[in-house]
Amino acid sequence: MTIDNPTVDRRRLADLHHALQEELSAQTTRLRELSELTADTGDPGADHAALLAATRHSIEQINDALRRVADGSYGVCAKCGAAIPVERLEILPHARFCVPCQAKQKG
């Protein structure tokens, strides 16, 4: 399903897709390096384990954003269906919710 979102034009989507792909590559490299370090030491330690978890979470968010770009739902709030303001997407490109719905998710 393609959703018409005037805040996200084709050029912006192409730029975003490229940026997300670069970030995915960087995070995947980071995960590989952290995993190799864990394998070498045998004991990740709390800080290392937290970095691994955060990196995996970042990769999941990027992949989800790329899926939304591909299916045409990028920039649309997953809760209320409203357009997510482009300013929010510029700051948080993997945002799934508009600010009011995000606040409700955390509250």
PEVENHU-V627612 format. One record per helix or strand of 3 or more residues. SS is the DSSP state (~ for helix, > for strand). FROM is the first residue (numbers start at 0). LEN is the number of residues. Records with the same first field share a line. If there is no record, write none. Layout:
SS=FROM-LEN / FROM-LEN
This chain:
~=9-32 / 44-27 / 85-6 / 98-8
